[in-house]
Amino acid sequence: MFSSVWNFVKRHKRKFIFTGALVGGVYFLGKYAQKKLSNMQEKEASDYISQARRQFHFESNQRTCNMTVLSMLPPLKEAITNQLNSESLTALLKEKPANKLEIWEDLKILSFTRTIVGVYSTCMLVVLLRVQLNIIGGYLYLDNSVGKSSPVRKEPNIHNLLFSTVLKTALKVTLQLQ
């Protein structure tokens, strides 16, 4: 029985070698393709997670910008109202003076100026804060993403100090533009 099997193997030796090489090659090619596909999927997942983190950080930064702008609008409105006060002219008009037309023109100019200054200073405040906070946010993101792999980390108080300084400067600049 063994001799007939051995003779069969001897007769078809090339076929067995070719079939073995083919099956082994297909097996190793399949494993190689599976490994490459797994690496590609891991890289894609890593890129997606990184993109999601960046998107979350950006959206969080935008929410911070919006909240900061909203918190700075009342002082801005108060400063504009104090600098461009129209109540004195309105009170003069109620007294029915002789130069009513002249006071009315001054009131129109003052109201128009207050509107333009309000729109302009709000736009400047928004742009200034967005630029500054996005720059700071970008540096914080880079610091946090690089900081995960390196043991050297900066103190968070430095970032808080820088952030508060930028906000104070932005408010001063905006109020001085009026």
C-alpha positions as CSV (number, residue, x, y, z in Angstrom):
1,M,0.0,0.0,0.0
2,F,2.8,2.4,0.9
3,S,4.8,1.5,-2.1
4,S,1.9,2.3,-4.4
5,V,1.4,5.7,-2.7
6,W,5.1,6.3,-2.9
7,N,5.2,5.5,-6.6
8,F,2.2,7.8,-7.2
9,V,4.0,10.6,-5.4
10,K,7.2,9.9,-7.4
11,R,5.3,9.9,-10.7
12,H,3.5,13.2,-9.9
13,K,6.4,14.9,-8.0
14,R,6.4,18.0,-10.1
15,K,2.7,18.4,-9.8
16,F,2.8,18.2,-6.0
17,I,5.7,20.7,-5.8
18,F,3.9,23.1,-8.2
19,T,0.6,22.7,-6.3
20,G,2.4,23.1,-2.9
21,A,4.2,26.2,-4.1
22,L,1.0,27.6,-5.6
23,V,-1.0,27.0,-2.4
24,G,1.8,28.3,-0.2
25,G,2.1,31.4,-2.4
26,V,-1.6,32.1,-2.4
27,Y,-1.6,31.6,1.4
28,F,1.3,34.0,2.0
29,L,-0.2,36.5,-0.5
30,G,-3.5,36.3,1.3
31,K,-1.8,36.9,4.7
32,Y,0.2,39.8,3.2
33,A,-2.9,41.4,1.7
34,Q,-4.7,40.9,5.0
35,K,-1.9,42.6,6.9
36,K,-1.7,45.5,4.4
37,L,-5.5,45.9,4.6
38,S,-5.4,45.8,8.4
39,N,-2.6,48.5,8.4
40,M,-4.6,50.6,6.0
41,Q,-7.8,50.3,8.1
42,E,-5.8,51.2,11.2
43,K,-4.3,54.2,9.5
44,E,-7.7,55.3,8.2
45,A,-9.2,54.9,11.7
46,S,-6.3,56.8,13.2
47,D,-6.7,59.6,10.7
48,Y,-10.5,59.7,11.3
49,I,-10.0,60.0,15.0
50,S,-7.3,62.7,14.6
51,Q,-9.7,64.6,12.3
52,A,-12.5,64.2,14.7
53,R,-10.3,65.5,17.5
54,R,-9.3,68.5,15.5
55,Q,-12.9,69.2,14.5
56,F,-14.0,68.9,18.1
57,H,-11.2,71.2,19.3
58,F,-12.1,73.7,16.5
59,E,-15.8,73.7,17.4
60,S,-15.0,74.0,21.1
61,N,-12.7,76.9,20.3
62,Q,-15.5,78.5,18.2
63,R,-18.0,78.1,21.1
64,T,-15.4,79.8,23.4
65,C,-15.1,82.6,20.9
66,N,-18.8,83.1,20.6
67,M,-19.3,83.1,24.4
68,T,-16.4,85.5,24.8
69,V,-17.8,87.9,22.2
70,L,-21.3,87.7,23.9
71,S,-19.7,88.4,27.3
72,M,-17.9,91.5,25.8
73,L,-20.9,93.0,24.0
74,P,-22.5,94.6,27.1
75,P,-19.4,96.5,28.0
76,L,-18.9,97.5,24.4
77,K,-22.5,98.7,24.1
78,E,-22.1,100.7,27.4
79,A,-18.9,102.3,26.2
80,I,-20.5,103.3,22.9
81,T,-23.6,104.7,24.7
82,N,-21.4,106.7,27.1
83,Q,-19.2,108.1,24.3
84,L,-22.1,108.9,21.9
85,N,-24.8,110.0,24.3
86,S,-27.9,111.2,22.6
87,E,-30.1,111.8,25.7
88,S,-28.9,115.4,26.1
89,L,-29.9,116.2,22.6
90,T,-33.3,114.4,23.0
91,A,-33.9,116.4,26.2
92,L,-33.1,119.6,24.4
93,L,-35.6,118.7,21.6
94,K,-38.3,118.1,24.2
95,E,-37.8,121.7,25.5
96,K,-38.8,123.1,22.0
97,P,-35.9,125.4,21.4
98,A,-35.5,127.8,18.6
99,N,-32.7,125.9,16.9
100,K,-34.7,122.7,16.8
101,L,-33.6,121.9,13.2
102,E,-30.0,122.2,14.1
103,I,-30.4,119.9,17.2
104,W,-32.4,117.4,15.1
105,E,-29.5,117.3,12.5
106,D,-27.0,116.7,15.3
107,L,-29.2,114.0,16.8
108,K,-29.4,112.3,13.3
109,I,-25.7,112.4,12.9
110,L,-25.1,111.1,16.4
111,S,-27.6,108.2,15.9
112,F,-26.1,107.3,12.6
113,T,-22.6,107.5,14.1
114,R,-23.6,105.3,17.0
115,T,-25.0,102.7,14.6
116,I,-21.9,102.7,12.4
117,V,-19.6,102.6,15.4
118,G,-21.6,99.7,16.9
119,V,-21.5,97.7,13.8
120,Y,-17.8,98.4,13.1
121,S,-16.6,97.8,16.7
122,T,-18.6,94.6,17.0
123,C,-17.1,93.3,13.7
124,M,-13.6,94.3,14.9
125,L,-14.2,92.7,18.2
126,V,-15.4,89.4,16.6
127,V,-12.5,89.3,14.1
128,L,-9.9,90.2,16.7
129,L,-11.1,87.7,19.2
130,R,-11.5,84.9,16.6
131,V,-8.1,85.4,15.2
132,Q,-6.4,85.6,18.6
133,L,-8.4,82.7,20.2
134,N,-7.9,80.5,17.1
135,I,-4.1,81.2,17.2
136,I,-4.0,80.4,20.9
137,G,-6.3,77.3,20.4
138,G,-4.0,76.1,17.6
139,Y,-1.0,76.3,19.8
140,L,-2.8,74.6,22.6
141,Y,-3.9,71.8,20.3
142,L,-0.3,71.4,19.0
143,D,1.0,71.5,22.6
144,N,-1.5,68.8,23.7
145,S,-1.0,66.6,20.7
146,V,2.8,66.8,20.8
147,G,2.7,66.7,24.6
148,K,1.2,63.2,24.6
149,S,4.4,61.8,23.2
150,S,6.9,64.0,25.0
151,P,7.2,64.2,28.8
152,V,7.9,67.9,28.9
153,R,4.7,69.9,29.5
154,K,4.1,73.6,30.1
155,E,2.1,74.8,33.0
156,P,-1.5,75.5,32.2
157,N,-1.3,78.7,34.2
158,I,0.9,80.2,31.4
159,H,-1.9,79.5,28.9
160,N,-4.5,81.0,31.3
161,L,-2.3,84.1,31.8
162,L,-1.8,84.5,28.0
163,F,-5.5,84.0,27.4
164,S,-6.6,86.6,29.9
165,T,-3.9,89.1,28.6
166,V,-5.2,88.6,25.1
167,L,-8.8,89.2,26.2
168,K,-7.9,92.3,28.1
169,T,-5.9,93.7,25.2
170,A,-8.7,93.0,22.8
171,L,-11.2,94.8,25.0
172,K,-8.9,97.8,25.4
173,V,-8.2,98.0,21.6
174,T,-11.8,97.7,20.8
175,L,-12.8,100.4,23.3
176,Q,-10.0,102.7,22.0
177,L,-11.2,102.4,18.4
178,Q,-14.3,104.2,19.4
